[in-house]
């Protein structure tokens, strides 16, 4: 099947309770609105695709919906439609990465003193606010500190540490966290069901794990897979091919190579994992996640809460966890962190992974010999 409207747009939240994976920020804004304690300036900070812009628009719609002010903006009135499409005259959206100079801020200062054309409250949404030049940021400070009545600021950034402290001190800041893959799995599974997409459950899990904690990435990945396959079922192989995701079986095989003292097999497996130009950071994250599950299973005696695994998957992990000591797992996870520093300095990823494997084999033998 084909999807004509991009999923990331079609399923963009228009209500706070539709925001995925941000319970703290959602509760804070819900209560602030409910008890009429909304601040005049906020900073939403976190990685790409977490919902900063969506949340900003929802807050603006809550105050300005024709049926409001309301915790549940209708999403269909002229104010809501304009706000959610980024086309409202009274909800100014500014990309500070492109409009970062002193003249842009001076123009904004003039604008905020003009009464709203249609809405009750004027909102200034500044994306990537950390990109403002030093002079522009200082100029914006007074405006953010004491805006005219009926004006609110929501500043969004992926690099909170770059915002000057004087602006931070004038705003209430909320962290927009990466979303756990289990929440992403539930979210994209619901959407796949709504869209009538056929899938294997394990394939949806792979899509969720590969989305790096981003709701937007998860929806774009789902759409990419659907576009790739056309008609048919989304399978593990389809996800591997279309997204370049590494099959979990390769991680199982690599750890088996280490446990079984098989350096030749391990190096051959590393060659397979690196095929197709896979990102070394993704590979390291995948190995680390695999080791983390093994560690949890050993520590929790197989009863690990929150693991969305089938019975077959749990059996595979349990079987492998029984054949390796917790001390060796900790050693390998520590080694992976050290490899990450090598990646920063552009060292050969294949050499790093091969060294990790050989050293891990020696460690397993050493630990086992003391048992």
Phi, psi and omega in degrees: 000161178245153178242114187280319179267128178308131184300324181296335177271315183300322184252024175292130186295144177237016182206144183302324182286357176265352178291129184266127168076019180230059186297325184292308181296321179297315179296319182298313181289324178300312181290322179298321179287316183299319183259014175058045179238027178300133178280166181275349183208131180231154169239125173252120185230141180163181185290174180295143171078014182271345178114019183296311181293317179300316180296320179299315180294322179298316179300317179296320180291325179301321180280333192245359175304141180301329180273003185254200003301142185206147175292341184235082179302143187291330179080355184237345177290167185297327179291312180299315181300315180295319181295311184288341175267001180070028185236015179284137179291333186263352178246093185278123176251121185237130175265105184292344177292331180255332182241076193245002187265175182296325180294324178296319180290322177298319177296322179293322179300320178292322185292321187290343179271000174268136182296150177302145181284315183231325187281165177283317185233133178274135178243139174245111180255112182250112180272149181051048186299336179296345182279351179301138177295163182305313181293318180296320180296317179295322179293326181287340187303308183297321180296320181286325183290318184226071179286160176298160176301137178085018178231132175233151177245136167232115182257131181243143181204149172262354183225075185303325184293343181271351178283137183295146186299328181294327175286318179304320185289342180268353187240157167268127185253137175231133179279129173258106190278161167297146183266133179299147186295333179293322176292320177297319179302311180298321182294309184286335175294316178299318181291319177300320178296316179298324182275358180072026180277132177270139185204158166269138184303320181296330180290322177295322177298320179296319178298316181297316182294329184276001187269000173055039175075013184249125177297316180299315178301319183297319180288322177294322178295318177299315180294321179300317180294317179298316178296327181290318186274333184070246174270151177124190184254137175284113181247173177302317182296321179297316179295318178302314184289314188280326182255353183068026180285141180278129180297132179304332181301328180292326177291318175302316182295319181297315179293324175298319177302318181292313181297321186271010179055054184236075183297324180297314178297322180295315180295320176298320180292322177298320177301319179294316180298323183279353181299146176078015175070036179300144178291129181299325179296322178293321179295313180299318178297321180294315178296316181297318178297320179297313178297323179297320178294317178300319180295317180296319181296320177294318184288322185263009179056046175080339183267075184265118178288145173085000178272115179274077182235145175287169178299321179295319180294317179298319179298318180298314180294318181297318179299318181286321181298328180289343185258007180220140182283150177299327179298321179289323178297316178298320179299314182294321179294323175294319179298322179297322178297322179292323177298324180302324177293324177296324178296319179302323181269017175060034174285156184300118183297326180293318178297319180298314181292322178294319178297317178303316184294313181297314179297322179293323177298314178299319181295316180299316179297318180297313181295317181295327182291337180273351183282000000 
